[in-house]
């Protein structure tokens, strides 16, 4: 049976760093940022149509990988409970209960990490300070009633 981790945290929390660690252990990492970067998108937030297409592709890949018994880490912000619920519902159809790994990073640390980004790759996408702050402030912290939760 596959394990699926939904990496959860605002921009700058360290999601991609932790997800790459799982990738080195043999997990498959799915990331909208990686996919969008590969298509030439360097500015975020992504246009709505691009983001929707990227999310749909990830959902499809995720189901294929789970069906093959592969461990997957989904490297997205999962900033809203609704977004996490959507993925839980999707995975329930495949008999998988995902784990949420929430990176509880202090605001000043997350925002300073984003400010230091150089836009040199998909895991270092620059964001305007006001956007990064909004992402942090609007983030909906996951709770234990959402299922398996690991707070890091």
N, C-alpha and C positions, 0 to 999 in steps of 0.2 A: 504494500500500500504506500502510495506517495505521501510525503510530507510537504505541506505548503506553508510558507511563512509570508505573511503580509507585513512588509516593513513599513512602519508607521511613525511619522514625525514631521514637523515643519521643515522647511528649507534650512539647511545648515545644521541639522541635528545629528548627522553622521550615518544616515540610512545607507547610502551607497558604499561607504567604507565597510560597514558591517556586511552588507549584501555581497560585496566582492570577496570577503573572507569566506562566506559560504560557497561562493562560486569556486574558489580555490580548493574547496573540499569536495567538489564534484557536483554541486547543485547547479541548476540552470537558473540564471538571473534574467528576469524579464523587466524591461525598463522603457517607459515612454520616452524619457530623455535620450537614451541610447538610440532608439529607433528614429526619433525626430532628428537627432544630430546626423545620423547616417543619411537622412534625406535632405540635409542641408539647412535645417532650421537652427538658427543661432540665437534667436531672441525669444524670450519668454515673458509673459505667458504666450503659449502657442495659439495660433488662430483656432477658433472653435472647431472648424471642419477637420483640421489636421489632428487636433487632440482627440476628437471623437474617433477618427479612423485608427489612430494609434492604440487607443484603449480597446477598440473592437478587435484589432489584430492580437493584442496581448491576451484578451479573453479566449480567443480561439486557440492560440498557442498553448495557453495554460491547460485547457481541456485536453488537447492532444498529448501534452507531456504527462498529465496525470493518468490518462488512459494507458500510457506506456510504462507507468510505474516510476516515473522520474520525480526526484525531489526538486521543488521549485521555490525560489524566493522572488516575490513580486516587489520590485523596488519602486514604489510610488509613495506619495505623501500619505495617502488614505486620510486626508484631513477631516473628512466628515464621517459620522456614523453611517449615514446613508450609503456612502461609497463602500465602506467596509461590509455593510449588510448586503449590498449587491454582489460582492465577491463571495461572501458566505453562501448566499442563495445559489449562485452559479456553481460553486464547488459541492454543495449539498447534492446536486443532481448527479454528481460523480461519486458520491459516498465519501467525500473528504471533508474533514473539519479543519479549517486553517487555523494556524497559530498567529496571533498578532504580537509582533515584537515592537513595542513602543519605546522610542528613544526620548527619554525625559530630559531634554537638554535645556539648561537655563537660557532665557531670552537673549541676554547679552552675549553669550557664547555663540548661539546660533546666528545671530545677526552679524557678529564680527567675522564668523566663518564665511558668510555670504558676501560680506563687504570685501573680503580678501580674494574672492574668485576672479579668475583671469579669462574666463570664457575660452579656455584652451581645449576643452573636451566636454563630453556629455555629462560628466560628473562635476563640472566646474562652471556651470552656466551662470553668468552674471545676472543679477537682478537689481533693479533700482531699490534703494534703501526703503522707500515708502512701500514698495510691493512686498519686500521681504518682511517688513514689520507687520503688514496686513495679513500675510500668510501666517505668521506666528500668532498674532492676536486672534484670528478667526478660527484657529485650529480647535477641533473638538476632540478632547482627550478621551481615549477609549476607556471603557470600564469593564470590570470582571463579568458583568452580565452579558457581554458580547461573545463569550466563549474563552478558549485558552488565551491567556494574556501574559506576556513576559515583559516586565518593565526594566529597561536598561538605562 
